[in-house]
Amino acid sequence: MVQAPEQTENRTEHVGIDEWAWHRGHRYGTLIVNLDTHRPPVLLPGREQRTLAAWFKKIPRNTGRLTRSWGIYALAARDGAPQAIQVADRWHLLKNIGDALERMMYRHMPLIRLVATELSPQKNRMLKRLWCQRQRYVALNVLNESNVTNGISAGLR
């Protein structure tokens, strides 16, 4: 365990927890930051639940925390400091929402493409042209059924 210099008063009431890479993709550690002083009191060498829970048990006044809400971190915080309130941070919430939205879009991509082609300007011009032709045809039939034969073409322009 690598530890920052001791604080004069060991009361870390609000902490942030996140992982950090010793060697990206291979070895990770846990970074605990005092959110009141914005200093990292502890760098833990791994991401094990029991190590983090043990750290929380050493800090009895820990009443609130900002956690990543990642399974291991949330469980460790609950085991080590059950009195503390867990709060998810905005960055990870937005990241999770973005990831979920991206997965949903990939799942529904065929429908999205279909709607996009239906709403495309080229398709709209074609539909408008067909609608106008249909309206002229209906008007022609109405005039024809009314026995109006002279000037039909002039009235439909």
KEGULUM-886747 format. One record per atom (N, C-alpha, C): x, y, z. Coordinates in steps of 0.2 Angstrom, whole numbers. Example, Ala and Ser with C-alpha at 12.3 -4.5 7.8 and 13.67 -1.06 7.14 Angstrom:
[atom [66 -28 39]]
[atom [62 -22 39]]
[atom [66 -16 39]]
[atom [64 -11 35]]
[atom [68 -5 36]]
[atom [64 0 39]]
% end
This chain:
[atom [4 -6 0]]
[atom [0 0 0]]
[atom [4 6 0]]
[atom [3 11 -4]]
[atom [7 17 -5]]
[atom [2 22 -1]]
[atom [5 26 3]]
[atom [1 31 7]]
[atom [4 38 7]]
[atom [-1 43 6]]
[atom [2 50 6]]
[atom [3 51 13]]
[atom [7 57 14]]
[atom [8 59 21]]
[atom [2 60 25]]
[atom [3 58 32]]
[atom [-2 58 37]]
[atom [-5 65 37]]
[atom [-12 65 38]]
[atom [-16 71 39]]
[atom [-15 72 47]]
[atom [-16 79 48]]
[atom [-15 80 55]]
[atom [-21 78 59]]
[atom [-27 77 56]]
[atom [-33 75 59]]
[atom [-36 69 54]]
[atom [-37 63 57]]
[atom [-38 58 52]]
[atom [-46 57 52]]
[atom [-49 63 49]]
[atom [-56 63 49]]
[atom [-58 64 41]]
[atom [-59 59 37]]
[atom [-61 60 30]]
[atom [-68 59 30]]
[atom [-72 64 30]]
[atom [-79 63 30]]
[atom [-82 62 23]]
[atom [-79 65 18]]
[atom [-82 64 11]]
[atom [-76 62 6]]
[atom [-77 56 4]]
[atom [-71 53 -1]]
[atom [-74 51 -8]]
[atom [-69 52 -12]]
[atom [-71 49 -19]]
[atom [-67 43 -20]]
[atom [-69 38 -24]]
[atom [-66 32 -25]]
[atom [-66 31 -33]]
[atom [-60 29 -35]]
[atom [-60 28 -42]]
[atom [-54 23 -43]]
[atom [-53 20 -49]]
[atom [-48 16 -51]]
[atom [-43 20 -55]]
[atom [-36 18 -54]]
[atom [-31 21 -58]]
[atom [-26 15 -61]]
[atom [-23 17 -66]]
[atom [-19 11 -69]]
[atom [-12 12 -67]]
[atom [-9 6 -64]]
[atom [-2 6 -64]]
[atom [1 5 -71]]
[atom [-2 0 -74]]
[atom [0 -2 -81]]
[atom [-6 -4 -84]]
[atom [-8 1 -89]]
[atom [-15 1 -92]]
[atom [-17 -6 -95]]
[atom [-22 -9 -93]]
[atom [-25 -15 -96]]
[atom [-22 -21 -92]]
[atom [-17 -20 -87]]
[atom [-15 -26 -84]]
[atom [-15 -25 -76]]
[atom [-14 -19 -74]]
[atom [-13 -19 -66]]
[atom [-16 -12 -64]]
[atom [-21 -12 -60]]
[atom [-25 -6 -58]]
[atom [-25 -6 -50]]
[atom [-25 0 -48]]
[atom [-26 2 -41]]
[atom [-32 6 -39]]
[atom [-33 7 -33]]
[atom [-38 11 -31]]
[atom [-36 18 -28]]
[atom [-39 23 -30]]
[atom [-37 30 -28]]
[atom [-43 32 -23]]
[atom [-41 34 -17]]
[atom [-46 37 -13]]
[atom [-44 45 -12]]
[atom [-49 49 -13]]
[atom [-48 56 -13]]
[atom [-52 59 -7]]
[atom [-49 63 -3]]
[atom [-53 67 2]]
[atom [-56 73 -2]]
[atom [-63 73 -2]]
[atom [-66 78 -6]]
[atom [-67 85 -3]]
[atom [-65 85 4]]
[atom [-65 91 7]]
[atom [-59 95 6]]
[atom [-53 91 6]]
[atom [-47 95 5]]
[atom [-44 94 -3]]
[atom [-47 89 -6]]
[atom [-45 88 -13]]
[atom [-38 85 -14]]
[atom [-37 81 -9]]
[atom [-30 77 -8]]
[atom [-31 70 -8]]
[atom [-27 66 -11]]
[atom [-28 59 -10]]
[atom [-24 56 -4]]
[atom [-28 54 1]]
[atom [-25 52 7]]
[atom [-22 45 6]]
[atom [-25 41 1]]
[atom [-22 34 1]]
[atom [-23 32 -7]]
[atom [-18 28 -9]]
[atom [-17 24 -15]]
[atom [-17 17 -13]]
[atom [-22 13 -15]]
[atom [-22 6 -13]]
[atom [-19 2 -20]]
[atom [-15 -3 -19]]
[atom [-12 -6 -24]]
[atom [-16 -10 -29]]
[atom [-22 -12 -26]]
[atom [-27 -16 -30]]
[atom [-34 -14 -30]]
[atom [-38 -18 -33]]
[atom [-46 -16 -32]]
[atom [-50 -21 -28]]
[atom [-47 -24 -23]]
[atom [-50 -29 -19]]
[atom [-55 -26 -14]]
[atom [-60 -29 -14]]
[atom [-66 -27 -9]]
[atom [-63 -27 -2]]
[atom [-60 -32 0]]
[atom [-58 -32 7]]
[atom [-53 -27 9]]
[atom [-48 -25 5]]
[atom [-43 -20 6]]
[atom [-47 -14 7]]
[atom [-51 -12 3]]
[atom [-55 -6 3]]
[atom [-60 -5 9]]
[atom [-63 -11 11]]
[atom [-67 -11 17]]
[atom [-63 -10 23]]
[atom [-57 -13 23]]
[atom [-53 -12 29]]
[atom [-51 -5 30]]
[atom [-49 -2 24]]
[atom [-48 5 25]]
[atom [-53 9 28]]
[atom [-60 8 25]]
[atom [-65 12 28]]
[atom [-66 10 35]]
[atom [-65 4 38]]
[atom [-66 3 45]]
[atom [-61 7 49]]
[atom [-55 8 46]]
[atom [-50 12 50]]
[atom [-53 20 51]]
[atom [-57 22 47]]
[atom [-59 29 47]]
[atom [-67 29 50]]
[atom [-68 29 56]]
[atom [-74 28 59]]
[atom [-79 34 58]]
[atom [-76 40 56]]
[atom [-81 46 55]]
[atom [-83 47 48]]
[atom [-82 42 44]]
[atom [-83 43 37]]
[atom [-91 42 36]]
[atom [-94 48 35]]
[atom [-101 48 34]]
[atom [-104 49 27]]
[atom [-100 51 23]]
[atom [-103 52 16]]
[atom [-97 50 11]]
[atom [-99 48 5]]
[atom [-94 47 0]]
[atom [-97 47 -7]]
[atom [-92 49 -11]]
[atom [-94 49 -18]]
[atom [-90 43 -21]]
[atom [-94 38 -24]]
[atom [-91 32 -26]]
[atom [-93 31 -33]]
[atom [-89 27 -36]]
[atom [-90 25 -43]]
[atom [-96 21 -44]]
[atom [-99 18 -39]]
[atom [-105 14 -39]]
[atom [-103 7 -43]]
[atom [-97 6 -44]]
[atom [-95 0 -47]]
[atom [-95 -6 -42]]
[atom [-98 -12 -44]]
[atom [-99 -17 -39]]
[atom [-95 -18 -33]]
[atom [-88 -19 -34]]
[atom [-83 -20 -29]]
[atom [-83 -14 -24]]
[atom [-82 -8 -27]]
[atom [-82 -2 -23]]
[atom [-88 -1 -19]]
[atom [-94 -2 -22]]
[atom [-100 -1 -18]]
[atom [-101 -6 -12]]
[atom [-99 -12 -14]]
[atom [-99 -17 -8]]
[atom [-94 -16 -3]]
[atom [-88 -14 -5]]
[atom [-83 -12 0]]
[atom [-85 -6 5]]
[atom [-88 -1 2]]
[atom [-90 4 5]]
[atom [-96 2 10]]
[atom [-100 -2 8]]
[atom [-106 -4 12]]
[atom [-103 -8 18]]
[atom [-98 -13 17]]
[atom [-96 -17 22]]
[atom [-91 -13 27]]
[atom [-87 -8 24]]
[atom [-82 -5 29]]
[atom [-85 1 32]]
[atom [-90 4 29]]
[atom [-93 10 32]]
[atom [-101 10 31]]
[atom [-105 6 34]]
[atom [-112 5 33]]
[atom [-116 11 35]]
[atom [-113 16 39]]
[atom [-117 22 41]]
[atom [-116 27 36]]
[atom [-111 26 31]]
[atom [-110 32 26]]
[atom [-115 31 20]]
[atom [-117 37 17]]
[atom [-121 37 12]]
[atom [-117 37 5]]
[atom [-119 32 1]]
[atom [-116 32 -6]]
[atom [-119 36 -11]]
[atom [-115 40 -14]]
[atom [-118 45 -19]]
[atom [-114 43 -26]]
[atom [-118 43 -31]]
[atom [-114 42 -38]]
[atom [-113 49 -41]]
[atom [-107 49 -44]]
[atom [-105 55 -46]]
[atom [-107 56 -53]]
[atom [-108 63 -55]]
[atom [-111 65 -62]]
[atom [-107 62 -68]]
[atom [-101 62 -68]]
[atom [-97 59 -74]]
[atom [-99 52 -75]]
[atom [-99 48 -70]]
[atom [-100 41 -71]]
[atom [-108 39 -73]]
[atom [-112 43 -70]]
[atom [-119 43 -72]]
[atom [-120 44 -79]]
[atom [-117 50 -81]]
[atom [-118 52 -88]]
[atom [-114 47 -93]]
[atom [-109 44 -91]]
[atom [-105 39 -95]]
[atom [-110 33 -95]]
[atom [-113 31 -90]]
[atom [-117 25 -90]]
[atom [-123 26 -94]]
[atom [-126 32 -94]]
[atom [-132 33 -98]]
[atom [-130 33 -105]]
[atom [-124 36 -107]]
[atom [-122 37 -114]]
[atom [-121 30 -117]]
[atom [-118 25 -113]]
[atom [-116 18 -115]]
[atom [-123 15 -116]]
[atom [-128 16 -111]]
[atom [-134 12 -112]]
[atom [-138 15 -118]]
[atom [-137 21 -120]]
[atom [-141 24 -126]]
[atom [-137 21 -132]]
[atom [-131 21 -132]]
[atom [-127 18 -138]]
[atom [-129 11 -139]]
[atom [-129 7 -134]]
[atom [-132 0 -135]]
[atom [-139 -1 -137]]
[atom [-143 4 -135]]
[atom [-150 4 -137]]
[atom [-150 6 -145]]
[atom [-146 11 -147]]
[atom [-146 13 -154]]
[atom [-144 7 -158]]
[atom [-139 4 -156]]
[atom [-136 -2 -160]]
[atom [-141 -7 -161]]
[atom [-145 -8 -156]]
[atom [-150 -14 -156]]
[atom [-156 -12 -160]]
[atom [-157 -5 -161]]
[atom [-163 -3 -165]]
[atom [-161 0 -172]]
[atom [-155 -1 -174]]
[atom [-152 2 -180]]
[atom [-156 1 -186]]
[atom [-158 -5 -187]]
[atom [-163 -6 -193]]
[atom [-169 -1 -193]]
[atom [-172 -1 -188]]
[atom [-178 4 -187]]
[atom [-176 11 -188]]
[atom [-171 13 -185]]
[atom [-168 20 -186]]
[atom [-167 22 -193]]
[atom [-163 17 -196]]
[atom [-162 18 -203]]
[atom [-168 19 -208]]
[atom [-173 14 -206]]
[atom [-179 15 -210]]
[atom [-183 21 -209]]
[atom [-183 24 -203]]
[atom [-186 30 -201]]
[atom [-183 36 -205]]
[atom [-176 35 -204]]
[atom [-172 41 -207]]
[atom [-173 41 -215]]
[atom [-174 35 -218]]
[atom [-175 36 -226]]
[atom [-182 38 -227]]
[atom [-187 37 -223]]
[atom [-193 39 -224]]
[atom [-194 47 -223]]
[atom [-189 49 -218]]
[atom [-190 56 -217]]
[atom [-185 60 -221]]
[atom [-181 57 -225]]
[atom [-176 61 -229]]
[atom [-179 66 -234]]
[atom [-176 71 -236]]
[atom [-178 76 -240]]
[atom [-180 73 -247]]
[atom [-176 69 -250]]
[atom [-178 66 -256]]
[atom [-184 62 -256]]
[atom [-185 58 -251]]
[atom [-191 54 -250]]
[atom [-197 59 -249]]
[atom [-196 64 -245]]
[atom [-202 69 -244]]
[atom [-204 72 -250]]
[atom [-199 74 -255]]
[atom [-201 77 -261]]
[atom [-205 72 -265]]
[atom [-203 66 -265]]
[atom [-207 61 -269]]
[atom [-214 60 -266]]
[atom [-214 60 -260]]
[atom [-221 59 -257]]
[atom [-225 65 -258]]
[atom [-222 71 -258]]
[atom [-226 77 -259]]
[atom [-229 77 -266]]
[atom [-225 75 -271]]
[atom [-227 74 -278]]
[atom [-232 69 -279]]
[atom [-232 64 -276]]
[atom [-237 59 -276]]
[atom [-243 61 -273]]
[atom [-243 65 -267]]
[atom [-249 67 -264]]
[atom [-252 72 -269]]
[atom [-249 77 -272]]
[atom [-251 82 -276]]
[atom [-255 78 -282]]
[atom [-252 73 -285]]
[atom [-255 69 -291]]
[atom [-261 66 -288]]
[atom [-261 64 -282]]
[atom [-267 60 -280]]
[atom [-273 66 -279]]
[atom [-271 71 -276]]
[atom [-276 77 -275]]
[atom [-279 79 -282]]
[atom [-275 80 -287]]
[atom [-277 82 -294]]
[atom [-282 76 -297]]
[atom [-280 70 -296]]
[atom [-284 64 -298]]
[atom [-291 65 -295]]
[atom [-291 66 -288]]
[atom [-298 66 -285]]
[atom [-302 72 -287]]
[atom [-299 78 -288]]
[atom [-302 84 -291]]
[atom [-305 82 -298]]
[atom [-301 79 -302]]
[atom [-303 77 -309]]
[atom [-309 73 -309]]
[atom [-309 68 -304]]
[atom [-315 64 -304]]
[atom [-321 67 -301]]
[atom [-320 72 -297]]
[atom [-326 76 -294]]
[atom [-329 80 -300]]
[atom [-325 83 -304]]
[atom [-327 88 -309]]
[atom [-330 83 -315]]
[atom [-327 78 -316]]
[atom [-330 73 -321]]
[atom [-337 71 -319]]
[atom [-338 69 -313]]
[atom [-344 66 -310]]
[atom [-350 72 -310]]
[atom [-347 78 -310]]
[atom [-352 84 -310]]
[atom [-354 86 -317]]
[atom [-351 82 -322]]
[atom [-352 84 -329]]
[atom [-349 90 -331]]
[atom [-344 92 -328]]
[atom [-340 98 -330]]
[atom [-335 95 -335]]
[atom [-335 97 -341]]
[atom [-330 94 -346]]
[atom [-326 100 -348]]
[atom [-329 106 -349]]
[atom [-325 111 -352]]
[atom [-321 115 -346]]
[atom [-314 116 -347]]
[atom [-310 119 -343]]
[atom [-307 115 -337]]
[atom [-308 108 -337]]
[atom [-305 104 -332]]
[atom [-298 105 -331]]
[atom [-294 105 -337]]
[atom [-287 105 -337]]
[atom [-285 112 -334]]
[atom [-289 117 -335]]
[atom [-287 124 -333]]
[atom [-288 125 -325]]
[atom [-293 121 -323]]
[atom [-294 122 -316]]
[atom [-290 117 -311]]
[atom [-286 113 -314]]
[atom [-282 108 -311]]
[atom [-275 110 -311]]
[atom [-273 116 -313]]
[atom [-266 118 -314]]
[atom [-263 121 -307]]
% end
